[in-house]
Structures are given as structure tokens and as C-alpha cells.
């Protein structure tokens, strides 16, 4: 689509887009607001190396796979309130975030092509029960889940060998883009 600088998000449905990636933050934000999985890709001159036999995709959890609900509690009230909320709601599935539909599509593809796709979820904090229960409720199996507990995401992603990583925060996606292709998933207006 050559749109002369006009918003292209209105065409995404017509083209059956599952994922929209761009270096243009406005286009990515418009796609997110239109309900599409989208990320602002980091343009790097880095030469990445990838596994030959698998596509490996990694997602941050809060505000990417899941809604920004828990992330907002963490940002506004701190770690103790976040942990308390996750324990209190451990049996309540998290709401879907902007990349949930993409994960569901990839999970289906993974089931059809057993060894060609690996999925990973990364969570900065160590409250994993609700995350695991939510993925089970969605009937999604990921190959690896990391509860970071202070580890640097870029280091883990380099070991995982991700072909792409999605995160909602520049503080994580930026450094990760030095070792793996990365995209920042913007918040919807009013989410944070």
C-alpha cells in the first residue's frame, strides 16, 4: 500500500493481516487501536544469527500477551501490590493483550508443524501461577516460559535464539534488539 503518508491501518483487515510491523510509531499505534497485533520494529545494522531448523518467537507477558491490568498495578502501586493481586487472582485468567491473537495463531501453526516453531514467554517478575493458568485456559502451550527474577531479558533471548521478541517497554526491547530482532508493542490510549 502506497498511501501518501495517510493512515494505513484501515487496509489491514482487507489484506488479512495477522501481524503489522513498522518503524513508524504512528502506524503501529493506529494498528494496535484498530485491534491488530502490531509492533514498532527497531532498525539495527546488527547481523543476527538464527537456528536453521526453527522459527523462535518470544513475547513479554504483561501488556503484550496479556492486558496491561497487572502491569498497571505494578507501575502505580509497586511490586508488593502486584504480587498480592496475582496471588488473589491466580485462578482468574488474565485478559487478552495486543499479541494474544498472534500467539493463538502461532500456537495452531506450531501444532500443525511440530518442530518448526518454538514459542517463549518472558515475565519480569516471579508470579507465574496466573500466567501458566491463563495459557492453559486459552489452550496454548509454549515451549519455554521464563520468570526473570532480575535476569536481563537480552541475555536470555540471546540464549533462546529468538527470531523476534515483542515487549511493551523500550527499556527491555531496546537492549534486546542488540542481540535479536525486537519490536515494542505500544499501549492503547488510556491503558497506562
C-alpha positions as CSV (number, residue, x, y, z in Angstrom):
1,X,0.0,0.0,0.0
2,X,1.4,3.3,-1.0
3,X,-0.8,5.7,0.9
4,X,0.9,9.0,0.6
5,X,1.5,9.2,4.3
6,X,-2.1,8.5,5.2
7,X,-3.1,6.0,7.9
8,X,-2.8,2.5,6.5
9,X,-4.5,0.7,9.4
10,X,-7.8,0.9,7.6
11,X,-6.4,-1.6,5.0
12,X,-5.1,-4.2,7.4
13,X,-8.4,-6.1,7.6
14,X,-8.8,-6.1,3.8
15,X,-5.3,-7.8,3.5
16,X,-6.0,-10.3,6.3
17,X,-3.0,-9.1,8.3
18,X,-2.1,-11.1,11.4
19,X,0.9,-9.0,12.4
20,X,1.9,-5.5,11.5
21,X,5.5,-4.4,11.9
22,X,6.8,-0.9,11.1
23,X,9.4,1.6,12.2
24,X,6.7,4.2,12.1
25,X,5.3,4.6,15.6
26,X,2.1,6.3,14.5
27,X,1.2,3.5,12.0
28,X,1.9,0.9,14.7
29,X,-0.2,2.7,17.3
30,X,-3.1,3.0,14.8
31,X,-2.9,-0.7,14.0
32,X,-3.0,-1.5,17.8
33,X,-6.0,0.7,18.2
34,X,-7.7,-1.0,15.2
35,X,-7.3,-4.3,17.0
36,X,-4.3,-5.8,15.2
37,X,-1.2,-7.3,16.6
38,X,1.5,-4.7,15.9
39,X,4.9,-3.7,16.9
40,X,7.4,-0.9,16.3
41,X,10.5,-2.8,15.0
42,X,13.9,-1.5,16.0
43,X,16.0,-0.7,12.9
44,X,19.5,-2.0,13.7
45,X,22.5,-2.7,11.5
46,X,23.2,-5.8,13.6
47,X,23.7,-9.1,11.8
48,X,21.7,-11.7,13.7
49,X,22.2,-15.4,13.6
50,X,19.2,-17.8,13.8
51,X,18.7,-21.5,14.2
52,X,18.4,-23.2,10.8
53,X,15.6,-25.6,11.7
54,X,13.2,-23.5,13.8
55,X,11.4,-20.1,14.0
56,X,11.7,-18.9,17.6
57,X,9.4,-16.2,18.8
58,X,9.4,-14.6,22.3
59,X,6.9,-12.4,24.0
60,X,6.8,-10.4,27.1
61,X,3.8,-11.3,29.2
62,X,2.2,-8.2,30.8
63,X,0.7,-5.7,28.4
64,X,1.8,-7.8,25.4
65,X,0.3,-11.3,25.6
66,X,-2.0,-10.2,28.4
67,X,-3.8,-7.0,29.1
68,X,-2.0,-4.1,30.9
69,X,-4.1,-4.7,34.0
70,X,-1.3,-6.3,36.1
71,X,1.4,-4.1,34.7
72,X,-0.6,-1.0,35.7
73,X,-0.9,-2.2,39.3
74,X,2.9,-2.8,39.3
75,X,3.6,0.7,37.8
76,X,1.1,2.5,40.2
77,X,1.5,0.6,43.4
78,X,4.7,-1.4,43.3
79,X,5.9,-5.0,43.5
80,X,4.1,-5.9,46.7
81,X,0.7,-4.8,45.4
82,X,1.4,-6.6,42.1
83,X,2.3,-9.9,43.9
84,X,-0.8,-9.6,46.1
85,X,-3.1,-9.0,43.1
86,X,-1.6,-12.0,41.3
87,X,-2.0,-14.3,44.3
88,X,-5.5,-13.1,44.9
89,X,-6.5,-13.6,41.3
90,X,-4.3,-16.7,40.5
91,X,-7.4,-18.6,39.4
92,X,-8.8,-15.8,37.2
93,X,-7.4,-15.8,33.6
94,X,-5.7,-12.7,32.5
95,X,-7.5,-10.7,29.8
96,X,-6.0,-10.8,26.3
97,X,-3.4,-8.3,25.3
98,X,-2.5,-6.9,21.9
99,X,-0.4,-10.0,20.9
100,X,-2.8,-12.7,22.2
101,X,-4.4,-13.3,18.8
102,X,-1.0,-13.7,17.2
103,X,0.1,-16.2,19.9
104,X,-3.1,-18.2,19.3
105,X,-2.4,-18.3,15.6
106,X,1.2,-19.3,16.2
107,X,0.1,-22.0,18.6
108,X,-2.1,-23.5,16.0
109,X,0.7,-23.4,13.5
110,X,3.0,-25.0,16.0
111,X,0.6,-27.9,16.5
112,X,0.5,-28.4,12.7
113,X,4.3,-28.3,12.3
114,X,5.6,-29.8,15.5
115,X,9.3,-29.0,15.3
116,X,9.4,-25.9,13.1
117,X,8.3,-23.3,15.6
118,X,9.3,-22.6,19.2
119,X,7.4,-20.1,21.4
120,X,8.6,-18.5,24.6
121,X,7.0,-16.2,27.2
122,X,9.0,-13.9,29.4
123,X,7.8,-12.3,32.6
124,X,9.9,-9.9,34.5
125,X,8.5,-10.9,37.9
126,X,8.3,-14.3,39.5
127,X,4.5,-14.7,39.9
128,X,4.0,-17.4,37.4
129,X,0.9,-19.3,38.6
130,X,-1.6,-17.0,37.0
131,X,0.4,-16.8,33.7
132,X,0.5,-20.6,33.4
133,X,-3.2,-21.0,34.3
134,X,-4.1,-18.3,31.7
135,X,-2.2,-20.1,29.0
136,X,-3.9,-23.3,29.9
137,X,-7.3,-21.6,29.9
138,X,-6.5,-20.3,26.4
139,X,-5.4,-23.9,25.4
140,X,-2.0,-22.6,24.4
141,X,1.3,-24.5,25.0
142,X,4.5,-22.6,24.8
143,X,7.9,-24.3,24.7
144,X,9.6,-22.2,27.3
145,X,8.4,-19.8,30.0
146,X,10.9,-17.6,31.8
147,X,10.2,-15.8,35.1
148,X,13.1,-13.5,35.0
149,X,13.7,-12.5,38.7
150,X,16.2,-9.8,37.8
151,X,17.9,-11.6,34.9
152,X,18.4,-9.4,31.8
153,X,16.0,-10.2,29.0
154,X,18.6,-9.6,26.3
155,X,20.9,-12.3,27.8
156,X,18.0,-14.9,28.0
157,X,16.8,-14.0,24.4
158,X,20.3,-14.5,23.0
159,X,20.4,-18.0,24.6
160,X,16.9,-18.8,23.3
161,X,17.9,-17.6,19.8
162,X,14.7,-15.7,19.2
163,X,13.9,-14.7,15.6
164,X,11.9,-11.8,17.1
165,X,10.9,-10.5,20.5
166,X,7.9,-8.4,21.5
167,X,7.9,-6.2,24.6
168,X,5.9,-3.2,25.7
169,X,8.8,-1.3,27.2
170,X,11.7,0.4,25.5
171,X,13.9,-0.3,28.5
172,X,13.7,-4.1,27.6
173,X,13.0,-4.1,23.9
174,X,15.8,-1.6,23.1
175,X,18.7,-3.6,24.6
176,X,17.2,-6.9,23.3
177,X,17.3,-5.5,19.8
178,X,21.1,-5.6,20.1
179,X,21.0,-9.4,20.2
180,X,17.7,-10.4,18.5
181,X,15.2,-8.5,16.3
182,X,12.8,-6.8,18.6
183,X,9.6,-4.8,18.4
184,X,8.0,-2.5,21.0
185,X,4.2,-3.0,21.4
186,X,2.6,0.3,22.3
187,X,-0.1,0.7,24.8
188,X,-3.6,1.6,23.8
189,X,-4.6,5.1,24.8
190,X,-5.9,5.0,28.4
191,X,-4.3,1.6,29.3
192,X,-1.4,3.0,31.2
